[in-house]
């Protein structure tokens, strides 16, 4: 009887162990690489080498390290990391204006109903705020805001992003409100704070029970803790080896990706990198040559670096713009080989945090202009990110104005990107 009981106990332990091994933790952080202006799908993740030259300008596709998956020839470093990311080739929505398209891609909601809903960064910051105990705000934007709408919408100001400003590729990354300008030393900064305390006679002589002054003093104490403590060191890239900085690329997008990795290491829930300069109406291919070179190096290094530090499995990365570019090249003046806004069919990339690598969703037509199969709406992509972060996209969206709302509107008929989840049996 004792032997039978022992065997039964062993079986129970094994089953429990298997369940524990199979249970996936929610992603801790999200890095959003926002390709501001709209990246061309044909020169990035949906090349069409057999299309007429008026569509591909003679550019080729190159193989990746995943058999059967090809990407544009301008992304050779990302081609070697394709096992770490998956491609969505059939993002689609009806808006070709920057403002309306950005709002839809960030909130999953159509504009025009009189309300401004919060962007995904603010929503995830709100849901993750309790488990995140860091001194840096839970939502950080590198380096300037999108500027198309208020990202916090109707949420509380406490979930508004810390917009760093500055340029991380400079000798010193001056972060607004955290890293003081002018090269002040910690000693000089301390002297200024001491002088400020000495001059603050109002607080010294005001009644201790004044709640407004108490709140002001607490805010000041918190600010000093951030500025003088370890939090500010996250933005100090001089603490990184020069070889690592070179590996990412000594430019704004490369060094922003490195800062994003450092923010993930301290548990910041949501980081946006605003990669600018992709609105290539004129001389598109000259612009793309520079932009793709920087992005290729930065994005590929970020994937590899996170994987090496065992952070990729707990960090979602999504790469996208508000739309793509028109498949047919406009050779006439003043465009001189430009591509204009296009939203009927464009590409996005996801990686980490429960997203599988080495897969492709959706098929576009022979010029990457129409969805042939598996359309993906913005709310499908955002809903998938929410799910992997442990947030129910169909659940209630808490807010201070008493609005009865879910985190997202219902998914499109095609549904969320379940086929890209690590636990999915669907293969590319």
C-alpha positions in Angstrom: 0.0 0.0 0.0 2.8 2.4 0.8 4.4 1.7 -2.5 1.1 2.5 -4.3 0.8 5.7 -2.4 4.4 6.7 -3.2 3.8 6.0 -6.9 0.6 8.0 -6.9 2.3 10.9 -5.1 5.2 10.8 -7.7 2.7 10.9 -10.6 0.9 13.9 -9.0 4.2 15.7 -8.6 5.1 15.0 -12.2 1.8 16.3 -13.5 2.0 19.4 -11.4 5.5 20.0 -12.7 4.3 19.7 -16.2 1.5 22.1 -15.6 3.9 24.6 -14.0 6.4 24.2 -16.9 3.6 24.7 -19.4 2.2 27.8 -17.7 3.5 30.9 -19.4 4.1 34.1 -17.4 2.7 37.3 -18.8 5.2 39.6 -20.6 6.7 42.1 -18.2 7.6 44.8 -20.6 6.8 46.1 -24.1 9.1 47.9 -26.5 7.2 49.6 -29.3 9.4 50.7 -32.3 7.1 53.2 -33.9 8.3 53.8 -37.4 6.9 57.3 -37.6 5.6 58.3 -41.1 4.9 54.9 -42.5 7.5 52.4 -43.6 7.3 50.8 -47.1 6.4 47.2 -46.9 8.2 46.4 -50.2 11.6 47.5 -49.0 11.3 45.9 -45.6 9.2 42.8 -44.8 7.1 42.1 -47.9 9.5 42.3 -50.9 8.1 41.6 -54.4 11.2 40.9 -56.5 9.1 39.7 -59.5 7.0 42.8 -59.6 7.5 45.4 -62.4 10.3 47.9 -61.8 7.6 50.6 -61.2 6.8 48.8 -58.0 10.1 47.4 -56.7 12.7 49.6 -58.5 14.7 46.4 -59.2 15.3 45.6 -55.5 15.6 41.9 -54.5 14.5 39.7 -51.6 17.1 37.9 -49.5 16.8 34.7 -47.6 16.7 34.7 -43.8 17.9 32.2 -41.2 14.4 30.6 -41.4 13.9 28.5 -44.5 11.2 29.9 -46.7 11.1 33.4 -45.3 12.6 36.2 -47.3 12.8 40.0 -46.5 14.0 43.0 -48.3 17.7 43.2 -49.3 18.1 46.4 -47.3 17.8 44.4 -44.0 20.7 41.9 -44.1 21.2 41.9 -40.3 17.5 41.4 -39.5 17.6 38.5 -42.0 20.0 36.7 -39.6 17.5 37.2 -36.7 14.3 36.0 -38.3 14.0 33.1 -36.0 13.4 35.6 -33.2 10.5 37.6 -34.8 7.4 37.0 -36.8 6.0 39.1 -39.7 2.5 40.3 -40.3 2.2 41.1 -44.0 -1.5 42.0 -44.1 -2.1 44.8 -41.7 -5.1 46.9 -43.0 -7.3 49.8 -42.1 -9.1 52.6 -44.1 -7.1 55.7 -42.9 -4.4 57.4 -44.9 -3.9 60.5 -42.8 -1.2 60.5 -40.1 -3.5 61.7 -37.3 -6.4 59.3 -37.9 -4.2 56.3 -38.7 -2.0 56.8 -35.7 -5.0 57.1 -33.4 -6.4 53.8 -34.8 -3.1 52.0 -34.6 -2.5 53.1 -31.0 -6.0 52.7 -29.6 -7.7 50.1 -31.8 -10.6 52.5 -32.2 -12.0 54.5 -35.0 -11.7 58.3 -34.6 -14.6 60.6 -34.6 -16.9 59.6 -31.7 -16.1 62.6 -29.6 -13.9 60.7 -27.1 -10.1 60.3 -27.0 -9.3 56.8 -25.9 -5.9 56.1 -24.3 -3.0 54.6 -26.4 -1.8 51.1 -25.6 1.3 52.5 -23.8 -0.8 54.4 -21.2 -3.2 51.4 -20.8 -0.4 48.9 -20.1 1.3 51.4 -17.8 -2.0 51.6 -15.8 -2.5 47.8 -15.6 1.1 47.1 -14.8 1.6 50.0 -12.3 0.9 47.9 -9.2 3.4 45.2 -9.9 6.0 47.8 -11.1 7.8 49.4 -8.2 10.5 51.4 -10.0 11.3 55.1 -9.7 11.1 55.8 -13.4 7.5 56.3 -14.7 5.9 53.2 -16.1 5.7 54.6 -19.6 8.8 56.1 -21.3 9.0 57.6 -24.8 12.3 58.0 -26.6 12.8 60.8 -27.5 9.8 62.9 -28.7 6.1 62.2 -28.5 4.0 61.1 -31.5 2.2 64.4 -31.2 -0.9 63.2 -33.0 -3.3 63.0 -30.0 -3.2 62.9 -26.2 -1.9 59.4 -25.5 -3.4 59.2 -22.0 -6.9 60.0 -23.4 -9.3 60.1 -20.5 -7.0 58.3 -18.1 -5.3 59.9 -15.1 -2.2 62.1 -15.7 -0.1 59.6 -13.6 0.0 57.3 -16.7 1.2 60.0 -19.1 4.6 59.1 -20.6 8.0 60.4 -19.5 9.1 62.0 -22.8 12.9 62.0 -22.6 13.8 64.7 -25.2 17.5 64.9 -25.9 19.6 62.6 -28.1 21.0 59.4 -26.7 23.7 59.3 -29.4 25.3 62.5 -27.9 28.1 62.3 -25.4 25.6 62.9 -22.6 21.9 61.9 -22.9 20.1 64.9 -21.4 16.7 63.5 -20.2 14.1 66.2 -19.5 13.5 66.4 -15.7 16.0 63.7 -14.8 19.4 64.4 -16.3 20.2 68.1 -15.7 21.7 70.1 -18.7 25.0 71.9 -18.6 27.1 69.0 -17.3 26.3 69.6 -13.6 28.1 67.2 -11.3 26.3 65.5 -8.4 28.1 67.8 -6.0 26.9 70.9 -7.8 23.4 69.6 -8.1 23.4 68.9 -4.4 24.5 72.5 -3.7 21.6 73.8 -5.8 19.1 71.7 -3.9 20.5 73.0 -0.6 20.2 76.6 -1.8 16.6 75.9 -2.9 15.8 74.5 0.6 17.3 77.5 2.2 15.2 79.9 0.0 12.0 78.0 0.5 10.8 80.1 3.5 7.1 79.6 2.7 7.2 75.9 3.4 9.4 76.4 6.4 6.9 78.8 8.1 3.6 77.5 6.7 1.3 75.3 8.9 2.4 71.7 8.8 -1.2 70.7 8.2 -1.4 72.4 4.8 -2.1 69.5 2.3 -1.1 71.4 -0.8 2.4 72.2 0.6 2.8 68.7 1.8 2.0 67.3 -1.6 4.4 69.8 -3.1 7.1 68.8 -0.7 6.5 65.1 -1.4 6.8 65.7 -5.2 10.0 67.5 -4.7 11.4 64.6 -2.5 10.4 62.1 -5.2 12.0 64.2 -7.9 15.3 64.4 -6.0 15.2 60.7 -5.4 15.0 60.0 -9.1 17.6 62.6 -10.2 20.1 61.8 -7.5 19.5 58.0 -7.2 20.1 55.0 -9.4 17.1 55.7 -11.6 18.9 58.4 -13.6 21.8 56.0 -14.2 19.6 54.0 -16.5 19.9 56.8 -19.1 23.7 57.0 -18.7 25.0 55.1 -21.7 28.6 55.8 -20.6 28.1 52.9 -18.3 27.9 50.6 -21.3 30.9 49.2 -23.1 31.9 51.2 -26.1 31.6 48.0 -28.2 28.0 47.5 -27.2 27.2 51.1 -28.2 28.9 50.6 -31.5 27.0 47.3 -32.0 23.6 49.2 -31.8 24.8 52.0 -34.0 25.9 55.5 -33.0 22.7 57.2 -34.1 19.5 58.2 -32.4 17.5 55.0 -33.2 20.4 52.7 -32.4 21.1 54.3 -29.0 17.4 54.6 -28.2 17.2 50.8 -28.7 20.0 50.4 -26.2 18.3 52.7 -23.7 15.1 50.6 -24.2 17.0 47.5 -23.3 18.3 49.2 -20.1 14.8 50.3 -19.2 13.5 46.7 -19.7 16.3 45.5 -17.3 14.8 47.7 -14.5 11.3 46.5 -15.3 9.7 49.6 -17.0 6.4 48.2 -18.4 6.2 50.2 -21.7 8.8 51.9 -23.8 8.2 53.6 -27.2 11.0 54.4 -29.6 9.9 57.1 -32.1 11.9 56.3 -35.2 11.4 59.4 -37.3 11.9 60.2 -41.0 10.0 57.5 -42.8 7.4 59.7 -44.5 9.1 59.4 -47.9 6.9 61.1 -50.4 10.0 62.4 -52.3 13.2 60.5 -53.2 11.9 57.5 -51.4 14.9 55.2 -52.1 17.5 57.7 -51.0 15.6 58.1 -47.7 15.2 54.3 -47.3 18.9 53.6 -47.8 19.7 55.6 -44.7 16.7 54.7 -42.6 16.8 51.0 -43.2 20.6 50.8 -42.5 20.1 52.3 -39.1 17.0 50.3 -38.3 18.5 47.1 -39.5 21.5 47.4 -37.2 19.5 48.7 -34.2 16.5 46.3 -34.3 18.7 43.2 -35.1 21.0 44.1 -32.2 18.1 44.7 -29.8 16.7 41.2 -30.6 20.0 39.5 -30.1 21.0 41.5 -27.0 17.6 40.7 -25.3 18.0 37.1 -26.2 21.5 36.9 -24.8 20.4 38.5 -21.5 17.3 36.1 -21.2 15.0 39.1 -21.5 13.3 38.4 -24.9 10.9 35.8 -23.5 9.5 38.4 -21.1 9.5 41.4 -23.4 7.1 42.0 -26.3 8.5 44.0 -29.2 6.3 45.4 -31.9 7.5 47.3 -35.0 5.1 49.2 -37.1 4.1 52.6 -38.5 0.7 54.1 -38.8 0.5 52.6 -42.4 2.7 51.6 -45.3 3.6 53.2 -48.6 1.9 53.0 -52.0 3.1 50.0 -54.0 3.5 52.0 -57.3 6.4 54.4 -57.3 5.6 58.0 -58.3 8.5 59.0 -60.7 7.0 62.4 -61.7 8.1 65.7 -60.3 8.0 66.8 -57.6 8.1 63.3 -56.1 11.0 62.0 -58.2 10.6 58.4 -57.1 8.5 58.7 -54.0 5.9 56.6 -52.3 2.8 58.0 -50.7 0.6 57.0 -47.8 -1.0 53.5 -48.1 -3.1 51.6 -45.6 -4.9 48.9 -47.5 -2.0 46.4 -47.0 1.2 47.0 -45.0 3.6 45.1 -42.7 4.3 44.9 -39.0 6.7 42.7 -36.9 6.2 41.2 -33.5 8.7 39.4 -31.3 9.3 38.1 -27.7 7.0 38.0 -24.7 5.0 35.0 -25.9 5.2 35.7 -29.7 6.9 33.0 -31.6 9.7 33.7 -34.0 10.2 32.5 -37.6 6.5 32.8 -38.7 4.6 34.8 -41.3 1.0 35.8 -41.1 -1.0 36.9 -44.2 -0.4 36.9 -47.9 -0.5 40.1 -50.1 -0.9 40.3 -53.8 2.0 40.4 -56.4 2.7 44.1 -55.6 1.9 44.2 -51.9 -1.1 46.4 -52.5 -4.0 44.1 -51.6 -4.7 41.6 -48.9 -5.1 38.1 -50.4 -5.6 36.2 -47.1 -5.7 36.8 -43.4 -6.4 40.5 -42.9 -5.2 41.9 -39.6 -7.0 44.9 -38.1 -5.3 47.2 -35.6 -7.4 45.9 -32.7 -6.3 42.3 -33.6 -2.6 43.3 -33.2 -3.2 45.4 -30.0 -5.5 42.7 -28.5 -2.8 40.1 -29.0 -0.2 42.3 -27.3 -2.6 42.9 -24.4 -3.3 39.2 -24.0 0.4 38.3 -23.8 0.8 41.0 -21.2 -1.9 39.4 -19.1 -4.5 42.0 -19.9 -8.0 41.0 -21.1 -8.7 43.1 -24.2 -12.4 42.3 -23.7 -12.4 43.3 -20.0 -13.3 46.6 -18.5 -11.1 49.6 -19.0 -10.9 51.4 -15.6 -11.1 55.2 -15.9 -11.7 58.3 -13.8 -14.7 59.6 -15.8 -17.0 56.6 -15.2 -17.1 55.6 -18.8 -18.4 52.0 -19.4 -15.8 50.7 -21.8 -13.8 47.6 -22.6 -10.0 47.8 -23.2 -10.6 47.3 -26.9 -13.5 47.0 -29.2 -14.3 43.4 -30.4 -11.7 41.7 -32.6 -12.2 41.7 -36.3 -13.8 38.6 -37.9 -10.3 37.2 -38.7 -9.5 37.4 -35.0 -6.4 38.0 -32.9 -3.0 36.6 -33.8 -3.3 33.3 -31.9 -1.2 31.6 -34.7 1.8 33.7 -33.6 1.7 32.7 -30.0 4.5 30.5 -28.8 2.1 27.8 -27.6 0.3 27.7 -31.0 0.6 24.6 -33.1 0.3 26.7 -36.3 3.5 26.9 -38.3 4.5 29.3 -41.1 
